Amino acid sequence: MLTTLARRLPGLSTLLFALLALVLALPVLAVLGSWLQSNSESASILLEMASTVLPDYTLTTLGLCLMVAVGVTVLGLATAVLVTLFDFPGRGVFEWLLLLPLAMPAYVVAYAYTDFLQFSGPLQGALREALGLQGRLWPDVRSVWGAALVFTLSLYPYVYLLARTALVERASGLMEAARLLGAPLSRRIREIALPLARPAVAAGVALALMETLADFGVSSYFGIQTFTAGIYKAWLSMDNRIAAAQLATVLLLVVLVLLQLEQRAQKRMRFNQGRGSRQGTAEAQPLRLHGGRCWLAWGVCSLPVLLGFALPVLIMLRAFVGETSEMPWERFGQWAWTSLRLGAVTAVLAVGVALAMSFSARTRANPIQQGAIQLVGLGYAIPGAVVVVGLLLPLGWIQQHWPASSAVAWITATSLGLVWAYLVRFCAVALQSVQSGYARIPVSLDDSARMLGVTGWGLMRRVHAPLLQRTTLAALLLVFVDVMKELPATMVLRPFNSDTLAVVAYQLARDERLGEAALPSLALVLVGLVPVILLSRTLRQPVSGHLSPGGSARSGF
């Protein structure tokens, strides 16, 4: 019997892979399948929106993405070049300080700057009183440029991290060789450092744009009519889920194009690493800056840290301390417990799936398993709005054809649907982290273990698990923090009386109760600091030369 089971195990594993990939890909398949269910009502809604609001939604989204792309490129690349190729006081501290904005959810930064920069905010009020001015001193921050500023300050670490890694691994030795050949500094940066960092910058910009397109909190709070707003309007205001799903298809295709560009850039980075020079020798040291150049470098590196982390935290602390009403500490405990519970359950499930898929693909790889891994790996690029529409679309179909079915109640009235949506989005994060850990385990260890009689899941338990402890912990932590900060899917799919910190912070800030919103917002920032600290510790270790596609800033701990 054991022999028969062992023979059937590879086929069973492949079947489980296919079923798991199908469950996690169901929202995407449902969204794509919406074109097969098109009717006259959805067609008329799409035509009406196309002739009225969709062009504005599209132009607004394109303009926002263009400004964010330029902003994160300039800020991320400039700071990466400064801390990698130059030496100045505080350079070692800035290496990890520049990562701190990763701990700030973009919508929390939006809340903070709205309170600080709006007409009735403390800054404009102080300036009007001091200078004797009247009226508005600058345009309303709740605008496209304000959203672009928020996203730039929150997302530039993607470009900074990848560009810094590329420059550390490949540029130092070549820069030293060019210096010995007499090339001036400006030419060394222009013709060596920047071309070597170009794939990393492209990958970082693609990640930042995927985050921008997936956003709901900032655009909704600022009242910006992006393409995501059009999806929700077709679904909630016009009550047509087919039209909403068809609009979501367009957004999904754009995100998949960005993901493909990011993966191509990552492949170019790995190719360059394989052919690049060794990491800098003792002679290839950063160039020491003095005088005005030193102060300029210090200022450029300080600005994004102050604007992207320190100032928003201080604004939220000021709002929290200045709140005169009694804080809802009892309800805060309930919100925190709901967030912690959902985050912990999703993290354990996502990491379990990632470990099982990675181990099975390593030991019994076949095209079906590889395809399933790639399908699951797309999840993080899928916007929350697409996941929500994709989950609720088949539920509406079930409710229409089987009204007595309890499946709809299980998905919408319990946390099951919410955890399902989280797994669709964040299994990719766990999978990338686990795969980066497996990439460091030589295959020869597996061969040696098999020669000693260790096979099957014993190989995972006795050989792989001890070597994957740090990677597994990092994956658990990353998924946990992402679930804590997730907003659009949580707002729609959460059961009654199960608000999370992210949802409560958004609702309170939307109601202009920033003092009360500061408490859950600061809690989210505090939780987000943990992976940033781990990431900064990783940067201080020797570079391993491995970057995982789609999760470069999230794996490798």
C-alpha positions in Angstrom: 0.0 0.0 0.0 2.8 2.4 0.9 4.5 1.7 -2.5 1.2 2.4 -4.3 0.7 5.7 -2.4 4.2 6.8 -3.1 3.7 6.2 -6.8 0.4 8.2 -6.8 1.9 11.0 -4.7 3.4 13.0 -7.6 0.1 12.9 -9.4 -1.8 13.9 -6.3 0.7 16.7 -5.7 0.1 18.0 -9.2 -3.7 17.8 -8.8 -3.4 19.8 -5.5 -1.2 22.3 -7.2 -3.8 22.8 -10.0 -6.7 23.1 -7.5 -4.9 25.6 -5.3 -3.9 27.7 -8.3 -7.5 27.6 -9.5 -8.8 28.8 -6.2 -6.3 31.7 -5.9 -6.9 32.6 -9.6 -10.7 32.5 -9.4 -11.1 36.3 -9.0 -9.0 37.0 -12.0 -10.8 34.3 -14.1 -14.1 35.7 -13.0 -13.1 39.2 -14.0 -11.9 38.0 -17.4 -15.0 35.9 -17.9 -17.2 38.9 -17.4 -16.9 39.6 -21.1 -18.8 36.3 -21.7 -21.7 37.5 -19.6 -22.0 41.0 -21.2 -25.6 42.2 -21.6 -27.3 45.3 -23.0 -27.4 47.0 -19.6 -23.7 46.6 -18.9 -22.9 47.6 -22.5 -25.0 50.8 -22.2 -23.3 51.7 -18.9 -19.9 51.3 -20.4 -20.9 53.3 -23.5 -22.3 56.1 -21.3 -19.2 56.1 -19.1 -16.9 56.1 -22.1 -18.6 59.2 -23.5 -18.6 61.1 -20.2 -16.3 60.2 -17.3 -13.9 57.4 -18.5 -11.7 59.7 -20.5 -11.2 61.9 -17.5 -10.6 58.9 -15.3 -8.0 57.6 -17.8 -6.2 60.9 -18.2 -6.1 61.5 -14.4 -4.7 58.0 -13.9 -2.1 58.4 -16.6 -1.1 61.8 -15.3 -0.8 60.5 -11.7 1.3 57.5 -12.9 3.6 59.8 -14.9 4.2 62.1 -12.0 4.8 59.2 -9.6 7.2 57.6 -12.1 9.3 60.7 -12.5 9.2 61.4 -8.7 10.3 58.0 -7.5 13.0 57.8 -10.2 14.6 61.1 -9.3 14.3 60.6 -5.5 15.2 56.9 -5.4 18.1 57.1 -7.9 19.6 60.2 -6.4 19.7 58.8 -2.9 21.0 55.5 -4.1 23.8 57.1 -6.0 24.7 59.3 -3.0 24.9 56.6 -0.3 26.6 54.1 -2.7 29.2 56.1 -4.6 30.0 58.8 -2.1 31.1 59.1 1.5 29.9 61.8 3.8 29.0 62.1 7.5 25.9 60.1 8.4 26.1 58.0 5.2 25.8 54.7 7.1 22.8 56.0 9.0 21.1 57.2 5.8 21.4 53.7 4.3 18.7 52.5 6.5 16.9 55.7 7.3 15.9 56.0 3.6 13.9 52.8 4.0 11.7 54.2 6.7 8.9 55.5 4.4 8.2 51.8 3.5 6.6 51.6 7.0 4.2 54.4 6.2 1.0 53.4 4.4 0.4 55.9 1.7 -3.1 56.8 3.0 -1.6 57.6 6.4 0.7 60.1 4.7 -2.3 61.5 2.9 -4.2 62.0 6.2 -1.2 63.8 7.8 -0.4 66.2 5.0 -4.1 67.1 4.5 -4.3 68.2 8.1 -1.0 70.0 7.9 -1.2 71.7 4.5 -4.9 72.5 4.0 -6.4 76.0 4.3 -7.4 75.5 8.0 -4.2 73.6 8.8 -1.5 74.9 11.3 1.0 75.8 8.6 -1.2 78.1 6.5 -2.7 79.5 9.7 0.7 80.4 11.2 1.9 81.9 7.9 -1.1 84.1 7.5 -0.8 85.3 11.0 2.9 86.0 10.8 2.9 87.6 7.3 -0.5 89.3 7.5 -1.8 87.5 4.5 -5.3 86.4 3.6 -6.8 83.6 1.5 -5.3 80.3 0.4 -1.5 80.3 0.1 -1.1 77.3 -2.2 -3.4 74.9 -4.1 -5.4 72.4 -2.3 -3.3 69.3 -1.4 -6.3 67.1 -2.1 -5.5 67.1 -5.8 -3.6 65.0 -8.4 -0.3 66.7 -7.5 -0.9 66.1 -3.8 -1.5 62.4 -4.5 1.6 62.2 -6.6 3.6 63.8 -3.8 2.2 61.3 -1.3 3.0 58.3 -3.6 6.4 59.6 -4.4 7.4 60.0 -0.7 5.9 56.6 0.2 7.1 54.5 -2.8 10.6 55.9 -3.7 12.3 53.2 -1.5 11.5 50.6 -4.1 13.7 52.4 -6.6 16.3 53.3 -3.9 16.6 49.7 -2.7 17.0 48.1 -6.1 19.2 50.8 -7.5 21.4 50.7 -4.4 21.7 46.9 -4.7 22.7 47.2 -8.4 25.3 49.9 -7.8 26.9 48.0 -4.8 27.1 44.8 -6.8 28.4 46.0 -10.1 29.4 49.7 -10.2 32.2 50.1 -7.7 34.8 48.1 -9.5 34.0 49.5 -12.9 33.9 53.0 -11.5 37.4 52.5 -10.1 38.7 51.1 -13.4 37.3 54.2 -15.2 38.9 56.5 -12.7 42.3 54.9 -13.2 41.8 55.5 -17.0 41.3 59.2 -16.3 37.5 59.5 -16.7 36.1 62.4 -14.7 33.5 61.8 -12.0 30.6 63.1 -14.0 31.4 60.8 -16.9 31.8 57.8 -14.6 28.4 58.4 -13.2 26.8 59.1 -16.6 28.3 56.3 -18.6 28.8 53.6 -16.0 26.7 53.9 -12.9 23.5 55.1 -14.4 23.4 52.5 -17.3 24.1 49.7 -14.8 21.3 50.9 -12.5 18.8 51.3 -15.4 17.2 47.8 -15.1 16.9 48.2 -11.3 15.3 51.6 -11.7 12.8 50.2 -14.3 11.9 47.4 -11.9 11.4 49.8 -9.0 9.3 52.2 -11.0 7.1 49.3 -12.2 6.6 48.2 -8.5 5.7 51.8 -7.5 3.2 52.2 -10.4 1.6 48.8 -9.5 1.1 50.1 -5.9 -0.3 53.4 -7.3 -2.8 51.7 -9.6 -3.9 49.4 -6.7 -4.5 52.3 -4.3 -7.9 53.1 -3.0 -7.2 55.0 0.2 -5.3 58.0 -1.1 -7.4 58.6 -4.3 -10.7 58.1 -2.4 -9.7 60.4 0.5 -8.4 63.1 -1.9 -11.5 62.8 -4.1 -9.4 62.0 -7.2 -11.4 60.3 -10.0 -9.0 57.6 -11.1 -9.8 54.4 -13.0 -10.3 52.6 -9.7 -13.0 55.1 -8.8 -14.7 54.3 -12.1 -14.8 50.6 -11.1 -16.4 51.3 -7.8 -18.9 53.7 -9.3 -20.0 51.2 -11.9 -20.4 48.6 -9.2 -21.8 50.5 -6.3 -23.5 53.6 -7.8 -24.8 52.0 -11.0 -25.3 48.6 -9.4 -23.9 46.7 -12.3 -21.2 44.1 -11.4 -20.7 43.1 -15.0 -19.7 46.6 -16.1 -17.5 46.9 -13.0 -15.7 43.6 -13.9 -15.2 44.7 -17.5 -13.6 47.9 -16.3 -11.5 46.0 -13.9 -10.3 43.9 -16.8 -8.7 47.0 -18.3 -7.0 47.9 -15.1 -5.8 44.3 -14.7 -4.3 44.2 -18.2 -2.3 47.5 -17.5 -1.0 46.0 -14.2 0.0 42.8 -15.9 1.9 44.8 -18.6 3.8 46.6 -15.7 4.5 43.3 -14.1 5.9 41.9 -17.3 8.2 44.9 -17.6 9.3 44.5 -14.0 10.2 40.9 -14.6 12.1 41.6 -17.7 14.1 44.3 -15.8 14.8 41.7 -13.1 16.1 39.2 -15.6 18.4 41.9 -17.0 19.6 42.6 -13.5 20.5 38.9 -12.9 22.2 38.7 -16.3 24.3 41.7 -15.5 25.2 40.2 -12.1 26.4 37.0 -13.7 28.7 38.9 -16.1 29.5 41.8 -13.9 32.7 42.4 -12.1 33.4 41.3 -8.5 32.2 43.5 -5.7 34.4 46.5 -5.1 37.9 45.9 -3.9 39.6 47.7 -1.1 40.7 50.4 -3.7 37.2 51.0 -4.9 36.0 53.1 -2.0 33.2 55.7 -2.1 34.4 59.2 -3.0 34.8 61.4 0.0 32.7 64.6 -0.2 33.8 67.9 1.5 32.3 71.3 2.1 29.2 72.4 0.1 28.9 69.0 -1.7 28.8 67.2 1.6 26.0 69.5 2.9 24.1 69.0 -0.4 24.3 65.2 -0.1 23.2 65.4 3.5 20.3 67.6 2.5 19.2 65.4 -0.4 19.2 62.3 1.8 17.5 64.0 4.7 14.6 65.4 2.7 12.8 62.2 1.8 13.2 60.8 5.3 11.8 64.0 6.9 8.9 64.4 4.4 8.1 60.7 4.0 8.4 59.5 7.6 9.4 62.0 10.3 7.0 64.8 9.5 3.9 62.6 9.0 4.6 60.8 12.3 5.0 64.1 14.1 1.7 65.4 12.5 -0.2 62.3 13.6 1.3 62.5 17.1 0.3 66.2 17.3 -3.2 65.3 16.3 -3.3 62.4 18.8 -2.0 64.5 21.7 -4.2 67.5 20.8 -7.4 65.3 20.7 -9.8 66.7 23.4 -12.4 64.0 23.2 -12.0 60.7 25.0 -10.2 58.1 22.9 -12.1 54.9 22.2 -9.5 52.6 23.9 -12.0 49.7 24.3 -12.9 49.8 20.6 -9.3 50.3 19.7 -8.6 46.9 21.4 -11.3 45.3 19.3 -9.9 46.8 16.0 -6.4 45.8 16.9 -7.5 42.2 17.8 -9.4 41.9 14.5 -6.4 43.1 12.5 -4.0 40.9 14.4 -6.2 37.8 14.0 -6.8 38.3 10.3 -3.1 39.0 9.7 -1.9 36.0 11.7 -4.3 33.5 10.1 -3.5 34.8 6.6 0.2 34.8 7.2 0.2 31.2 8.5 -1.9 30.0 5.5 0.1 31.9 2.9 3.4 30.7 4.2 2.1 27.1 4.5 1.0 27.3 0.8 4.3 28.8 -0.2 6.4 26.2 1.6 4.4 23.3 0.1 4.5 24.7 -3.4 8.2 25.6 -3.3 9.2 22.2 -1.8 7.0 20.2 -4.3 8.3 22.2 -7.3 11.9 21.7 -6.1 11.6 17.9 -5.7 9.0 17.0 -8.4 9.0 19.8 -10.8 6.7 19.6 -13.9 5.1 22.2 -16.2 1.8 22.2 -14.3 3.5 23.0 -11.0 5.6 25.7 -12.6 2.6 27.2 -14.2 0.7 27.1 -10.9 3.6 28.9 -9.1 3.7 31.6 -11.8 -0.1 32.0 -11.6 -0.1 32.4 -7.8 2.9 34.7 -8.1 0.8 37.2 -10.0 -1.4 37.9 -7.0 0.5 40.7 -5.4 0.2 42.7 -8.7 -3.6 42.4 -8.7 -5.3 45.6 -7.3 -7.6 45.1 -4.4 -10.6 46.4 -6.4 -10.1 43.7 -9.0 -9.9 41.0 -6.3 -13.1 42.2 -4.7 -15.0 42.3 -8.0 -13.6 39.0 -9.0 -14.8 37.3 -5.7 -18.2 38.9 -5.6 -19.0 38.2 -9.2 -19.3 34.4 -9.0 -21.1 34.8 -5.7 -23.8 36.9 -7.4 -24.1 34.2 -10.1 -24.5 31.5 -7.3 -27.1 33.6 -5.5 -29.0 34.2 -8.8 -29.2 30.5 -9.7 -29.2 28.9 -6.2 -30.9 31.3 -3.8 -31.0 28.8 -1.0 -27.2 28.1 -1.1 -25.3 29.0 2.0 -22.1 29.6 0.1 -22.8 33.3 -0.2 -23.4 33.7 3.5 -20.1 31.9 4.3 -18.1 34.2 2.1 -19.8 37.5 2.9 -21.0 37.1 6.5 -17.8 35.5 7.9 -14.1 36.2 7.6 -13.7 33.4 5.1 -14.1 35.7 2.1 -11.7 38.3 3.5 -9.0 35.7 4.2 -9.6 34.4 0.6 -9.0 37.8 -0.8 -5.9 38.3 1.3 -4.5 35.0 0.1 -5.1 35.9 -3.5 -3.1 39.1 -3.0 -0.4 38.1 -0.6 0.4 34.4 -1.3 2.8 35.9 -3.8 4.7 37.8 -1.1 5.2 34.6 0.9 6.1 32.6 -2.2 8.8 35.1 -3.3 10.4 35.1 0.1 10.4 31.3 0.4 11.8 30.9 -3.1 14.6 33.3 -2.3 15.5 31.1 0.7 15.4 28.0 -1.4 17.7 29.6 -4.0 20.4 29.7 -1.3 20.1 26.0 -0.5 22.4 23.9 -2.8 20.7 21.0 -4.6 23.7 18.9 -3.5 22.3 18.9 0.1 19.1 17.2 -1.2 21.2 14.6 -3.0 23.3 13.9 0.1 20.1 13.5 2.2 18.6 11.1 -0.2 21.8 9.0 -0.2 21.3 8.8 3.6 17.7 7.7 3.3 15.9 11.0 3.9 13.2 11.5 1.3 9.8 13.0 0.9 8.5 15.4 3.6 11.3 14.2 5.9 13.7 16.1 3.6 11.7 19.2 4.3 11.5 18.6 8.0 15.1 17.6 8.6 17.1 19.5 5.9 15.1 22.4 4.5 13.2 23.7 7.5 16.3 24.5 9.6 17.8 26.4 6.7 14.6 28.2 5.9 13.9 29.5 9.5 14.8 33.2 8.8 13.1 33.2 5.4 9.9 31.7 6.8 9.9 34.2 9.6 10.4 37.0 7.1 7.6 35.7 4.9 5.2 35.4 7.9 6.1 39.0 9.0 5.7 40.5 5.5 2.3 38.9 4.9 1.1 39.9 8.3 2.1 43.5 7.8 0.6 43.7 4.3 -2.7 42.3 5.7 -2.7 44.8 8.5 -2.4 47.7 6.0 -4.7 46.4 3.3 -7.7 48.7 2.7 -10.0 48.2 -0.4 -10.7 44.5 0.0 -11.2 44.9 3.7 -13.7 47.7 3.4 -15.9 45.8 1.1 -15.6 42.2 2.3 -15.3 42.6 6.1 -18.2 41.1 8.1 -20.3 43.4 10.4 -18.7 44.6 13.6 -15.2 43.5 12.4 -13.5 46.7 11.5 -9.7 46.7 11.2 -7.2 49.4 12.1 -6.8 50.4 8.4 -10.6 50.7 7.8 -11.2 52.7 11.0 -8.3 55.0 10.3 -9.8 55.7 6.8 -13.3 56.2 8.1 -12.3 58.6 10.9 -10.0 60.6 8.6 -12.8 60.8 6.0 -15.0 62.2 8.7 -12.4 64.8 9.5 -11.7 63.2 12.9 -7.9 63.1 12.4 -7.2 63.1 16.2 -9.1 59.8 16.6 -7.7 58.5 13.3 -4.1 59.1 14.6 -4.3 56.2 17.0 -4.9 53.4 14.5 -2.7 55.1 12.0 0.3 55.2 14.4 -0.4 51.6 15.3 -0.1 50.7 11.6 3.2 52.6 11.3 4.6 50.9 14.3 3.8 47.5 12.9 5.2 48.5 9.5 8.6 49.4 11.1 9.4 45.8 12.0 10.0 44.5 8.4 11.8 47.8 7.6 14.2 47.1 10.5 14.8 43.6 9.2 15.4 44.9 5.7 17.9 47.4 7.0 19.8 44.7 8.8 19.9 42.7 5.6 21.5 45.6 3.7 24.4 45.5 6.1 25.2 41.9 5.2 27.2 40.9 2.2 25.1 40.9 -1.0 24.1 37.5 -2.0 23.5 38.4 -5.7 19.9 37.1 -5.7 16.9 39.2 -6.4 13.5 37.6 -6.7 11.2 39.0 -9.4 8.2 40.9 -8.3 9.2 41.1 -4.7 12.7 42.5 -4.7 12.1 44.9 -1.8 10.2 42.2 0.2 12.4 39.1 0.1 15.9 38.1 1.0 15.8 38.5 4.8 
